[in-house]
Amino acid sequence: MRVRSIEIQGNTIQAVQLESERLACDGVVSTVALPVLDQLVPGQTTAYFEKARQVKYIGVVCMVLNLKYSFSPNFWLNINDPRICFNGIIEQTNLNPNLRAAGLNIIYIPYYLPVSEPRYSFSDQQLYGEYIGMLKLVNPAFDESWIVDRFVSRTAYAQAASFAVAARLMRQILAAGAYTTSMTGFPPLSATWARRACTPGANR
């Protein structure tokens, strides 16, 4: 069930309001992005939320493909090629053999960027057409006929743009009994996942 709101009174968790049910509780673990959490706890004026509203974010566009065949022997493949616009390829099946046992070869292809950039609003078909050629640059044997299913997801709050601001926030307590964990608290360790330009026409 979808969470509608989280009740906090006197800096203490009281309840979680679902679509049709109120769950009284004395503890909550939130894993949603802080701007979403802010919407779930409206009207908060505490220092925690004041600082949370200062955190700026970059978004992510992620294409997920289910393939007939394994794309590569790697689980995580960072990419630093100016002809390729996405940052890497993660082949989840190479980490979880249960997926292959189920006949699945799952890869996901993330691209981190500010939501103000045009690419964030590209249609699924635009991204698909562009990525096909780029995947062939990584693995020349790859063919579009390998693709069984494809999906695209987007989120505006993938990662904090400034970890310094977010780190100060993480040292504070939301409320008694409330715990948060999200990508806001993770430093951007890999520079290869940073936004960068690619050469137009790379998919041709």
C-alpha positions as CSV (number, residue, x, y, z in Angstrom):
1,M,0.0,0.0,0.0
2,R,1.1,3.5,-0.7
3,V,2.2,5.7,2.2
4,R,0.2,9.0,2.3
5,S,1.9,10.7,5.3
6,I,4.0,10.2,8.4
7,E,2.7,11.7,11.6
8,I,5.3,13.4,13.9
9,Q,4.2,15.1,17.1
10,G,6.5,16.6,19.6
11,N,9.5,15.5,17.5
12,T,8.4,11.8,18.0
13,I,7.0,9.4,15.4
14,Q,3.3,8.7,16.0
15,A,1.9,6.8,13.0
16,V,2.1,6.1,9.2
17,Q,-1.0,6.9,7.2
18,L,-1.6,4.5,4.3
19,E,-4.3,4.9,1.6
20,S,-7.0,3.4,3.8
21,E,-5.4,2.6,7.1
22,R,-3.5,4.4,9.9
23,L,-0.7,2.4,11.5
24,A,0.3,3.6,14.9
25,C,4.1,3.0,15.5
26,D,7.1,4.3,17.4
27,G,9.6,3.7,14.6
28,V,9.9,4.4,10.9
29,V,12.7,3.7,8.4
30,S,12.5,5.8,5.3
31,T,14.4,5.0,2.1
32,V,12.8,7.6,-0.2
33,A,14.6,10.6,-1.4
34,L,14.5,13.5,1.0
35,P,12.3,15.8,-1.2
36,V,9.7,12.9,-1.2
37,L,10.0,12.5,2.6
38,D,9.4,16.2,2.9
39,Q,6.1,15.8,1.1
40,L,5.2,12.9,3.4
41,V,5.7,15.0,6.5
42,P,4.1,18.3,5.6
43,G,4.5,21.5,7.5
44,Q,7.8,20.7,9.2
45,T,9.9,23.6,10.2
46,T,12.7,21.8,12.1
47,A,16.4,22.3,11.3
48,Y,16.5,18.9,9.7
49,F,13.9,19.7,7.1
50,E,15.2,23.3,6.6
51,K,18.6,21.8,5.7
52,A,17.0,19.0,3.6
53,R,15.4,21.6,1.4
54,Q,18.8,23.0,0.6
55,V,20.1,19.8,-0.9
56,K,20.3,20.0,-4.7
57,Y,20.0,16.8,-6.8
58,I,20.8,15.3,-10.2
59,G,18.5,12.9,-11.8
60,V,18.9,9.6,-13.6
61,V,17.5,8.0,-16.7
62,C,17.8,4.2,-16.6
63,M,17.1,1.8,-19.4
64,V,16.6,-1.8,-18.4
65,L,17.0,-4.6,-21.1
66,N,16.2,-8.3,-20.9
67,L,18.4,-10.0,-23.4
68,K,18.4,-13.5,-25.0
69,Y,22.1,-13.7,-24.4
70,S,24.6,-12.4,-21.9
71,F,26.0,-9.0,-23.0
72,S,29.4,-9.4,-21.3
73,P,31.1,-11.4,-18.5
74,N,31.1,-8.3,-16.3
75,F,28.7,-7.3,-13.6
76,W,29.8,-3.6,-13.6
77,L,31.3,-2.0,-16.6
78,N,32.3,1.7,-16.4
79,I,32.4,3.5,-19.7
80,N,34.5,6.6,-20.5
81,D,34.1,6.8,-24.3
82,P,33.1,10.2,-25.8
83,R,31.0,8.4,-28.4
84,I,28.8,6.8,-25.7
85,C,26.4,9.0,-23.7
86,F,25.6,6.7,-20.8
87,N,28.0,6.1,-17.9
88,G,28.1,2.4,-17.7
89,I,26.4,-1.0,-18.0
90,I,25.4,-3.1,-15.1
91,E,24.6,-6.7,-15.9
92,Q,22.6,-7.8,-12.9
93,T,22.5,-11.4,-14.1
94,N,26.3,-11.7,-13.6
95,L,25.8,-10.9,-9.9
96,N,22.7,-13.0,-9.3
97,P,22.8,-16.5,-11.0
98,N,19.1,-17.0,-10.1
99,L,18.2,-14.6,-12.8
100,R,20.0,-16.7,-15.5
101,A,18.5,-19.9,-14.0
102,A,15.1,-18.2,-14.7
103,G,16.1,-17.5,-18.3
104,L,16.8,-13.8,-17.8
105,N,19.8,-11.7,-18.9
106,I,19.1,-8.3,-17.3
107,I,21.3,-5.2,-17.9
108,Y,20.6,-1.7,-16.8
109,I,22.1,1.4,-18.3
110,P,22.0,4.5,-16.2
111,Y,22.7,8.1,-17.2
112,Y,23.0,10.7,-14.4
113,L,22.2,14.3,-15.3
114,P,20.4,17.4,-14.1
115,V,16.7,17.2,-14.9
116,S,17.0,20.5,-16.7
117,E,19.0,18.8,-19.5
118,P,17.0,17.8,-22.6
119,R,18.1,14.2,-22.4
120,Y,16.2,13.7,-19.2
121,S,13.0,14.4,-21.2
122,F,13.9,12.3,-24.2
123,S,11.2,9.7,-25.1
124,D,11.8,6.1,-24.4
125,Q,12.1,5.5,-28.2
126,Q,14.6,8.3,-28.6
127,L,16.8,6.7,-25.9
128,Y,16.4,3.3,-27.3
129,G,17.3,4.3,-30.8
130,E,20.5,6.0,-29.5
131,Y,21.5,3.3,-27.2
132,I,21.4,0.4,-29.7
133,G,24.3,1.8,-31.7
134,M,26.3,2.6,-28.5
135,L,25.8,-0.9,-27.2
136,K,27.3,-2.2,-30.4
137,L,30.4,0.0,-29.8
138,V,30.9,-1.8,-26.5
139,N,30.1,-5.3,-27.8
140,P,30.3,-5.6,-31.6
141,A,28.5,-8.9,-31.5
142,F,25.4,-7.4,-29.9
143,D,22.3,-7.3,-32.1
144,E,19.0,-5.6,-31.6
145,S,17.4,-9.1,-32.0
146,W,18.8,-10.0,-28.6
147,I,16.4,-7.7,-26.9
148,V,13.3,-9.5,-25.4
149,D,11.9,-6.6,-23.3
150,R,12.9,-3.0,-22.5
151,F,11.9,-0.5,-19.9
152,V,12.9,3.1,-19.1
153,S,12.6,4.7,-15.7
154,R,13.5,8.2,-14.5
155,T,13.9,9.8,-11.1
156,A,14.7,13.5,-10.4
157,Y,16.4,12.7,-7.0
158,A,19.1,10.1,-7.9
159,Q,22.0,11.7,-6.1
160,A,22.9,14.8,-4.1
161,A,24.8,17.3,-6.3
162,S,26.7,18.5,-3.3
163,F,27.7,15.8,-0.8
164,A,29.2,18.4,1.6
165,V,25.7,19.8,2.2
166,A,24.1,16.4,2.4
167,A,26.8,15.1,4.8
168,R,26.1,17.9,7.3
169,L,22.4,16.9,7.2
170,M,23.1,13.2,7.8
171,R,24.5,14.1,11.2
172,Q,21.2,15.4,12.4
173,I,18.2,13.4,13.7
174,L,14.9,13.6,11.8
175,A,12.7,12.7,14.9
176,A,12.8,10.2,17.8
177,G,12.2,6.8,16.2
178,A,12.8,8.0,12.7
179,Y,15.6,6.8,10.5
180,T,16.5,7.7,7.0
181,T,18.7,6.2,4.4
182,S,18.9,7.3,0.7
183,M,21.4,8.2,-2.0
184,T,21.7,11.6,-0.4
185,G,24.0,10.0,2.2
186,F,26.3,8.3,-0.3
187,P,29.4,10.2,-1.7
188,P,29.9,10.3,-5.4
189,L,32.9,8.0,-5.4
190,S,33.2,7.3,-9.1
191,A,34.0,10.3,-11.3
192,T,33.1,8.2,-14.3
193,W,29.4,8.5,-13.3
194,A,29.5,12.2,-13.5
195,R,27.6,14.0,-16.3
196,R,29.6,14.4,-19.5
197,A,29.0,15.2,-23.1
198,C,29.1,12.7,-25.9
199,T,29.9,13.1,-29.6
200,P,26.8,13.6,-31.7
201,G,26.2,10.8,-34.2
202,A,28.0,8.2,-32.0
203,N,25.2,5.7,-32.7
204,R,25.6,5.8,-36.4
